[in-house]
């Protein structure tokens, strides 16, 4: 499943986005958002991320939104291999909590982390500033598989250093995508790489879907 899904994901993403994204968001906006929080998998508004969650779900990835640390660990314990999307906008989680999540998950994708969260990951990540204002696209500049398939992206946000860096704002500098050496922890510096409003821009969709869709189970945790 995973190999087929990742191999065909770029075409799946483009087809799904171009054919139905606008209609999908319009329909769900009328039917009512169940969670107005930014990047929520249940939010069809421009700053939500219902589109990427629904596209993943339609292609075999089970997406489970969680709101508490306890529910997240309980959900992970019931699954063999899971990816966790973590968007902790206020930096609520302590280092000990982050350690438990990374130990229980197969992969953790952290979106736009605060310094407290970044330090708690303890995998050599570091802050590196922001994408210069007015930058329209950022080239991948790396050989990481998902970035290579996605091509260039378009997003404003923070950049980070790590063992693997893609979409750097300067040569050999920090980038919008940073990963640990083993690939188990990925830091995405911008919400725009996956929110409803920007998902169809450049290679944003392919990067988000491939990064989040590496396992059949995705736990979507917003503390």
Beta strands, then each sheet from edge to edge (+ up, - down):
strand 1: 62-66
strand 2: 82-86
strand 3: 107-111
strand 4: 126-130
strand 5: 158-161
strand 6: 164-168
strand 7: 175-179
strand 8: 185-188
strand 9: 217-221
sheet 1: 1+ 9+ 2+ 3+ 8+ 7- 6+
sheet 2: 4+ 5-
end
